[in-house]
Amino acid sequence: MKLSHEQVKHIARLARMGLSEAETEKFRSQVSAILDSFEVLNQVDTTDVPAATHSIPLQNIFREDEAHASYPQEEILANAPEREGSFFKVQSILE
């Protein structure tokens, strides 16, 4: 599908692209080549091909969550510079 000079200018205007005359001609040939490639794909018979969202089957690669014992609270809070009850005490950052 060959695009005209005016069609490329219109597409560039829609994309908010300012193109020089040389750039317009360059993009006209490049976009026309891309559309020609898609035209070849349109000729392929896909009537018996089921619709797919991915080219390869997907599988869940994540492991199941496993609960483990945590460190004792007192051991963790022993490293705190300041603590208030069973919490870390931090400086307020709100005014």
Backbone torsions as a table, in degrees:
resi	resn	phi	psi	omega
1	MET	NA	116.5	179.9
2	LYS	-91.7	125.2	177.3
3	LEU	-87.2	147.9	176.0
4	SER	-85.8	165.7	178.2
5	HIS	-59.5	-39.9	-179.1
6	GLU	-67.9	-37.0	178.4
7	GLN	-64.7	-40.7	178.6
8	VAL	-66.0	-41.2	177.2
9	LYS	-61.2	-40.8	179.3
10	HIS	-64.9	-45.2	178.0
11	ILE	-61.5	-42.3	179.1
12	ALA	-63.5	-39.1	178.9
13	ARG	-65.8	-40.7	177.7
14	LEU	-63.4	-35.0	-179.7
15	ALA	-86.7	3.3	-179.3
16	ARG	58.7	42.9	179.0
17	MET	-111.7	129.2	174.0
18	GLY	-93.8	113.8	-176.7
19	LEU	-112.4	139.6	172.2
20	SER	-77.1	172.2	179.4
21	GLU	-62.7	-39.4	179.4
22	ALA	-66.2	-41.4	178.4
23	GLU	-66.4	-38.0	178.9
24	THR	-61.2	-44.1	179.5
25	GLU	-66.8	-39.7	179.0
26	LYS	-63.1	-48.0	-179.8
27	PHE	-67.8	-31.6	178.4
28	ARG	-60.7	-45.5	-179.9
29	SER	-70.6	-38.1	-179.0
30	GLN	-68.2	-46.7	-179.1
31	VAL	-67.7	-35.7	176.6
32	SER	-62.8	-39.6	178.0
33	ALA	-65.3	-39.3	178.1
34	ILE	-64.4	-44.9	179.8
35	LEU	-65.4	-34.1	175.1
36	ASP	-63.6	-37.6	178.0
37	SER	-64.3	-39.6	178.0
38	PHE	-68.9	-31.7	178.8
39	GLU	-63.4	-36.1	176.4
40	VAL	-62.7	-41.1	179.2
41	LEU	-66.2	-31.9	179.0
42	ASN	-66.9	-19.8	-178.8
43	GLN	-83.8	-10.0	-179.3
44	VAL	-76.5	133.5	179.2
45	ASP	-79.1	115.3	-178.5
46	THR	-118.5	24.6	-176.4
47	THR	-65.0	-34.3	-177.6
48	ASP	-100.4	10.0	-178.9
49	VAL	-94.0	121.9	179.6
50	PRO	-70.3	148.8	178.4
51	ALA	-66.8	141.2	-179.3
52	ALA	-141.0	147.5	177.3
53	THR	-95.0	-20.3	179.6
54	HIS	-136.1	154.0	-179.0
55	SER	-80.5	-19.9	177.3
56	ILE	-126.6	151.5	179.4
57	PRO	-66.2	140.6	179.4
58	LEU	-96.1	149.0	174.4
59	GLN	-142.1	154.8	-179.5
60	ASN	-76.5	120.6	-178.2
61	ILE	-99.5	1.0	-178.8
62	PHE	-85.2	145.8	178.1
63	ARG	-82.8	161.7	175.7
64	GLU	-70.2	145.8	175.8
65	ASP	-67.8	137.6	178.5
66	GLU	-125.7	125.7	179.3
67	ALA	-77.4	132.7	177.5
68	HIS	-126.4	156.1	177.2
69	ALA	-67.5	140.2	-179.6
70	SER	-93.3	167.1	173.6
71	TYR	-65.9	152.0	177.5
72	PRO	-63.6	141.5	-176.5
73	GLN	-58.0	-40.9	-179.0
74	GLU	-64.6	-36.1	179.4
75	GLU	-67.2	-38.4	178.1
76	ILE	-69.5	-47.3	-177.3
77	LEU	-70.3	-13.7	177.5
78	ALA	-66.5	-23.0	179.0
79	ASN	-87.6	-6.6	-176.6
80	ALA	-74.1	133.9	176.0
81	PRO	-63.4	-37.6	174.9
82	GLU	-140.5	146.7	176.9
83	ARG	-141.0	154.5	178.9
84	GLU	-132.2	103.5	-175.2
85	GLY	67.4	-121.5	-179.8
86	SER	-106.1	28.0	-179.0
87	PHE	-127.4	156.4	169.0
88	PHE	-73.0	138.1	175.8
89	LYS	-102.3	124.0	-178.9
90	VAL	-122.9	159.6	-180.0
91	GLN	-70.9	139.0	179.2
92	SER	-69.2	137.9	178.7
93	ILE	-111.1	-0.9	179.5
94	LEU	-92.2	146.9	178.2
95	GLU	-91.0	NA	NA
